[in-house]
Amino acid sequence: MPAIHSRGGNDAALWLERASRQKNIPATSQLAHYLSRDDTPDLATGYALLLLYKEATPQVTPQLKERITSVEARLSPEENTAADVIRATWYTGVTPLTALARSGVSAVPKLLTSLEH
């Protein structure tokens, strides 16, 4: 799947995609709503992300249910199939680079303490 930014030059969508892929639920919600608008060029991804957001949300609001139903009604059979694939392959977890960065940041206090002695 090509990166979202290559589909329209939208830097905000690119950053939302990156955050969503690291399990940032608010980013997934924002990206899902952005990509499921009436004028979206990528309804399949919008729908897939709406479903991922629904799975990650403890309480599903009536508005989210309505949005999912509305988008589902607009999907072609091909888009529905594509949404299934996108949903199944949307990696949501900390990337190796983020894990490395976090370990480095968490090591700083210990390093500073050791330098003080």
N, C-alpha and C positions, 0 to 999 in steps of 0.2 A: 504494500500500500504506500503510495507516495505521501510525503509529509504534507500536512495541511497547508503550510505556507506556500507551497508550490501551486496550490489550487486557487490562489487569489491574491497573493502578496500581502496577506494580513498577518502582521507580526504579533498582534495580540492573540490571534487564534493559534499561532505557532507556540507561544509561551503557555497558553492554556492546554494545548496538547501535551507539551512536555510535562507540565505539572500533573495533568490527568494520568499520564502514564506512570507517574510515581505515586499513585493512589491518593492524590489530592482531590477529595470529594467535591469541595466547592468549585474547583476548576473543571471537573467533569460535568457538573451541573451547568456551569456557564457555557462551556463548549457545546454541550448537548442542546441547550436552548438556542444558541447561535446557529448551529448547523441544522436545526429542525425548523427554521423559519420558512415562511411561504416562498421566499426568493432564494433559498439555499441552492448552491450547486451540488451539494452532497447530502442528500436526504438520508441515504443509507447509513452514513456515519453518524448523523444526528440521531437517527432512530436507535442505532446500536448503543450509543452513549446514553440515551434516555433510559434504556433498559439496564445498562450497567449502573447508572445512578440510582435507579429504582432498587436494584439489588443491594446497593450500599447504604440505602437510607432506612433507618429504623422505622419511621412512620411515613408512609407514602401519602402525600396530600391528594385531595380530590383534583387539584389543578394539574398535578403531575400525571395522574391517571387520564385526565381529559387530553392532555398534550400527547401522551403516548397513543391514545385511541385516534386522535386527529391525524397524527403523522402516519400511523399504521394504515389508515384509510387511503392515504395519498401514495403509498409505496407500490411500485410495480412489482411483479413477481421476481424480476431480476434484482431489483433493489432490496427486496426482502431477503433473498439468498445472500446478497453481498453483505447485508447487515448481520446475518448470522455468522459469516466468516469474520467480519470485523470484530464482532463481539467476542468471538472465541479466541481471537489472536491479539486482543488489546491487552498488552502487558501492563499490569498495574502493580508495581512494586519498586522498591528502591533500586536504582541502577548501580552497577559496580562503582561508577565514578562518584555518585552521591555517598555511597557507603564509605568510600575512601576519604572523601572530604569530611564526613561526619567524624570518622575516627581520628583524623588529624585535628579537627577542632576540639574534640573531647580530650585530646592528649595535651593541649596547650596549658591548662591549669597545672597539671602535674609537672610539665616541663618548666614552667615559671617557678614553681615551688622548689624544684631541684636546683635551679640557677641561683636562688636566693641564699642557699646554704653554702 
